[in-house]
């Protein structure tokens, strides 16, 4: 039918050279139904037709009387055609000029090749469409709001484009198995990659605190505002989830108010704009940042699910209904939360894990942050020399803090030096506090500030105590937003607010007439809470340990957001949005602040006897808690090994132990494990956690097996394990973002001690360069029997090196090469390795691009091999007992 219409059009409008221009009346007749179906707005057409005296007021009144949009368009077409060619052409000109309102017709205009006549070009066209004008306003405001990022000290604004740096984003399945990396932000919305539930509507982005979730959303917002995010979204509404905690239990608003009052309000006809949004939800993009930061006593099970876009109801119900698709079904949604905040599967369309900076990302960010090449080189050299500091920098927030400290020390002392000993997260935050306080001190223009850290803290004790008291009160109730009354009640002065630890937030219900505040980041609120517990002398032992109790629930299941009305199983008094990470960070900072190395700092702030009492209470608790925790772990007996399988909470325990920097505590933890095989898989451990792990593991006296598969260790973490390699007989690092650099470290260390028997490096980022290091290790280390290096990026070059090393080895028992690309050349090399090999028993070469040619070489070599029992190729096992 469409082809026939096009043919008729050609007959009607195409004329021989020199003939009359094409008939626009005929054009409108042929494409009548297309225009009726795609013109969503009639006001702009009517306004422009009236303004140019093509329509009378009576014409407009006739159109408005029709009940449906389609009928209005039909009437406009009838009137336009009745008024002749000029009016018909002007009608098409309006469609061409007002692209925002008639974007769906732009391909059609290109198809017909419309070019306006000189007469029509002289006619004015004004965009009076409230929807497109609202879109323009929305883009302007979101572009303005996302252009700058406020610095951590709130003393400067920096262009987002100048500080944003890519980090590792990984698409994962429901059980967090890898589905590939996200290389471009548009891929988040592309169903061709990473789709795990076609019925879900929410892209769930998760990661540790400070990993870059919020700035990622700001980047997406900025791209959309500049029309550089081509995903078909006309509207963009962004929400910070903690705002939903500010609504009172009896508050009710409708969806229109939630969208417009808390984002951007239309200047014209908000009812029509909202109606358009409801009619075309697929043109809407939502971002909800920090779902784990919602804390509310509101009982969601007491209200029905929300389906009406017009009915007022509690904002939390609106949020849940949007996420579930009960409201604006088909809209695009991105939801962020910290790791451990599980979301019900049926709302998730994709899961995206943020892993922080890779080594290349960190170099890019360093180049972005330090424009001066000399400064940049100094910083990179010190990071290279201090793997612990480098590991902390894999988390963008901590990297930002550390770089700001570098920058400060360079401006103050013409040096980039930071401590070259073990640097804990507590050290980094103390340094940040010192930098903030230093900037508030008035100094002589010719004389640098020479106050020590202890003197600076002593001079601002009341400020630190006031901030800590407010942070503590909020932490007790999991509140992150503070009204002016709460700020004043703890004697925080205007000068204290200018230090930059707090920032103002706007647009929260009930807070319109006064300032509202939040800590710069939830981890900073955790730090000040811990600081209050240390320097407030009246804190009892029970209060000191209260946040440990918050993290030691008898329910070992992960907290599940959205575990509410539709499951009908909510426990009485239980907060469905609860996440414990802010408590974990408070405990971690408490351990760091009460460490022996910090006693010198705090003796100026609190009586030494008080610090000693609190430290004793904490160390005693850690010892008993560790004992209790290790009793509950899963244990099993393997040949030559006694294995323990630990849970993610164990990582937090290790972090706390490391912050204490107490060798006594570390040695006690190693002793109480009663195992020589530690299985720490799927625990969301990242590179800096390897410092904590080494802190305990290096106390083991005997050889040890360490399984760190499926975490986020990367090359920095490998370097952090240096103290452990002298004891490691088994090391598993599969699915950990390890690159050739990390493999080089493994080779250099493991070849020193000659005790490793098992090396697991499956599914990392290893190329032929790394394969050559593994090959050298196989040659030089006679103890090595098992190597798993499948699903990497190894080609025939690396395959040949590995095969040659295996051929020389007299101890190799198993080689796993599944999922590389060694091809026929690599297969031929492995064929030579297999020929007459005395010990090789298990071989996997499946999915390596091997054709019949390579297969023949292997088959021929197998006739001269009596050791191989299992050979895996092309999805099947070939059991060979005798050839």
PyMOL commands that set and color helices and strands:
alter all, ss='L'
color gray80, all
select helices_A, chain A and resi 2-13+24-30+32-38+43-51+57-64+69-82+85-97+103-112+118-121+130-147+160-163+185-189+213-225+241-246+255-261+270-279+281-283+291-293+300-302+315-324+345-347+359-369+373-385+387-392+396-413+425-439+453-459+461-476+484-489+494-497+522-535+541-544+546-550+581-593+596-602+608-631+648-660+663-673+689-697+714-724+740-753+768-780+796-808+823-834+852-862
alter helices_A, ss='H'
color red, helices_A
select strands_A, chain A and resi 148-150+157-159+168-172+178-181+202-207+235-240+284-289+332-338+342-343+348-356+482-483+502-505+516-519+560-561+634-638+641-645+677-679+704-707+728-732+758-760+786-788+814-816+842-844+870-873+876-879
alter strands_A, ss='S'
color yellow, strands_A
deselect
rebuild
show_as cartoon
